[in-house]
Amino acid sequence: MSEENDLDSVELAAELTMAWLGNPNNRIEAEDLPGLFRNMHSAVAALAGNAGAQRDEQASEEFAPAVSVRKSLASKDHIVSMIDGKPCRPMASRPKSTASATI
């Protein structure tokens, strides 16, 4: 598994390096290219090593609403956000005018 992950990081680093070099605004000397590739590979490998830990952390995190559904819909004037618990006034679905516009 480690060998497969290492090959993937080498391929990804090569693709990222080619894309970076393909940008006409980026210029590099030929002798600096191996160093650039080493830096790109070490960055990709570091990110790949931390990716598994982040996925486990995100999977274990559960969403806890700020308020219950009943409390969110309790008022007729506004709803309460379940994310942060702040009241939100809904927009009017129709313009409030006394004159009725008919065709």
N, C-alpha and C positions, 0 to 999 in steps of 0.2 A: 504494500500500500504506500509506503514511504517513497519507493522508487517511482511509482506511478505519479504521485503528487509532485515529486521533484521534476519529472519530465514535463508535467503540465505547467509548472512554474517557469521552466526554461522556455517552453513554447510561448507562453503568455508574455514573458519578458522580451522575447524576440519580436513578437507582434507589436508590443507597445513601443519598443525601440524603433522599429521600422515606421510606425505611424508617426512617432515624434520626429524622426528624420525626414519624413515625407512632407512636413510642414515647411514651406519656403522661408518662414521667419526664423527658424531654428538653424543655426550654423554651428558646425563642430569640425575640428581638425581630425584628420584620419588617425593620428596617434592617440587621440582622446576617446575614440570609439570603444575600445575594450573596457575602459574604466566606466564609461556610460552604461554599457551592457551589464557590468558587474553590479553597479549601483541599482539598476532597474531590477535585476534578478534578486538582489538582497531585499529590496522593497517588496517585491511580489511574494517572495518566500516568507517574509515577516507577516505580511497580511494573510497569507494562506494559513500560517500557524495559528493566528489569533481568530480566524474565522470560525473554527469549530467551537471554541469557547463562547463566542458571541452568540452562535446559534442556540447552544444549550441554555444560555442565560435568557434569551428572548422566549424560548419555548416554555421555560418555567414561570415566566412573568404572566400573571393573569390580570385582566382588566377589572378594576373595582370602580363602579360608578359613584359619582359624588353624591347623588341623591337617588331615591327609589323612583320607579316609574310612576307610582301613585302620587308622590310629592311633585314630580315633574309636571304632571297634568292637572294638579289640584286647582289652580286658579283659571278663571275664564279670561282674565286680562292678559296673561302672559304664560309662557312655559318656562321651566327651569332647565337649564342645560345639564345633562347627565355627565358631561365631561368635567366642567369646572364649577357647577352649582350656581351660576349666575342667571338671573332672569332675562329672558329674551322676548321682546314683543314681536309677534308675527306681523308681516306686512299685510296691508289690506288687499283683498283679492279683487275688489271692485272700487272704483272711485266713489267717494261719498259726495254725491250731488243730489240736490232736491229735484232737479229737472231730469226727466227720463228721456233718454235719447232713443228714439225709435225710427226705423227706416220705413 
